[in-house]
Amino acid sequence: MGETNDKAFPSDIEVSIDKIETVYPSELTPSDTLELSNIDLTVLFPVETVYFYPAKAPGDHHTSEIAKNMKSALGKLLVYYYPYAGRFRFNKEKQRMEINCNGEGILFVEARSALAMSELGEIGFVNPTFRSLVMNPLQMQSPPIITLQVTTFKCGGFVVGMYSSHAAFDGLSSCHFLQNLAAMTRGEEIQVVPVFDRTSLMARDPPRVEYEHPEMMEVPKEGVSVFTKRDDCGMQDFSKISSQHAYRCFPFSSEEVQTIKRKATENGGHPCSTFEAMMAHVWQARVRAMAGVEEEEIENEQVAVCDANENKQTSMVLFAIDVRNRVEPPMAKTFCGNGVLTAYGKAELGEVLRRPLSFCVEKIRDGINRVTSSYVRSAVDWLQVHQGIPCIGLHGSFFLSAWWKLPFHWLDFGSGTPIYAGPIMTGVVDMVLLVSDCANVSATHDQRQDERRRTDGGLNLLLALPPAQMDLFKRHIRRHL
């Protein structure tokens, strides 16, 4: 297993903007208001994603036709997604953000770069220079909820960059939006008709908090809450990269993933999913690195925590669970919004440090099973009362986002599947990403599809830690591989 560091990409990607246009719904749409759920309001921050498409053949320059078709498809697609052609606004009476479905449209950008795609370095690293491939509208007076940018490279390849608010899309509904856009760009009909009904995720009156919710925390009075940010933009900008952290990408082949899953069954462990095994492995390695534990101490069973109170301190990993089928009555499978809830695996720090991987897997499985319909209702009501946010960063807790589980790498706008599909690095250092691996730039569309079907693809782990802790993490994450 190799490693990619934060110096493995160019210092800047110069992009020239050729055209910026506002795309409106192609038909008259309702002028109403979309009330956001409490879950939506915990994630009022931008998500920037990029999708890399190599040239079909040397000298192939077909991007302008794809961009033209995409822009036309957007207008038709926004008839179905009309709320997101609107704007966020703060409802002073209700003291919460909502979407004004005013049909002001979204931005569509055509751009170009003098670089070839092969000059970009490690595309799969999710590096910060990719931000120039996405139009971020937060400095605009009335920023749209979505922007799309198509950037053509001199080799004939192109990148589709999407900016959106997480309050509008969770991973699945964002994927549905792009699948629809890709299909309509190819001249096909819409594939997934979105449903915006948030009834199942609205708080009860009065709220009834029936469980403890350590996965959430109240925002300190001196802090800024993304839940109640009082401006019409309604978005926090997390684009600034920390100078105090090292950023690394750790690739795992499909064989290495299977090795970790086998390791998770030792010491009485039960068979587990890739999701459970990888999350447990990352959790334990990160905790050990942050505690300053050397690999030799693990091997010799000499792990020691000097402070007894620290030994009893809680360690927690957070992750998203789709609740569309977990609430009663079930939500529509095509629900568009945040149909996910923050779940958690929790244990004493000393146990995570010393116990086998199977122990961490069981704690994560407990977290998954904890999310029942009654638990979801309780969490929504807790948010109504406390207006909190996910509890990341407290006592080393972090959020692991499993991007690879969503089929972004199958998006085809008319030139085949992407060699990379995923997010751009953010300044949220307590957010860890697991994304699909990057395909070979020189591979054909058919070769990329065959490889993914044959191996189920590898994974890339992306995270940030202080340099000394990163050196330890590198050794722990590679144990037994």
Helices and strands as residue ranges (DSSP letters): E 4-5, E 15-23, E 33-35, G 40-43, E 46-53, H 63-80, G 82-85, E 87-91, E 96-100, E 106-113, G 117-120, G 123-125, G 128-133, E 146-152, E 158-165, H 171-185, G 199-201, E 216-217, E 246-252, H 254-263, H 274-290, H 295-299, H 308-312, E 314-322, E 340-348, H 349-354, H 357-370, H 373-386, E 389-390, G 394-396, E 398-402, G 403-405, G 407-410, E 420-423, E 431-436, H 445-455, E 459-465, H 467-477
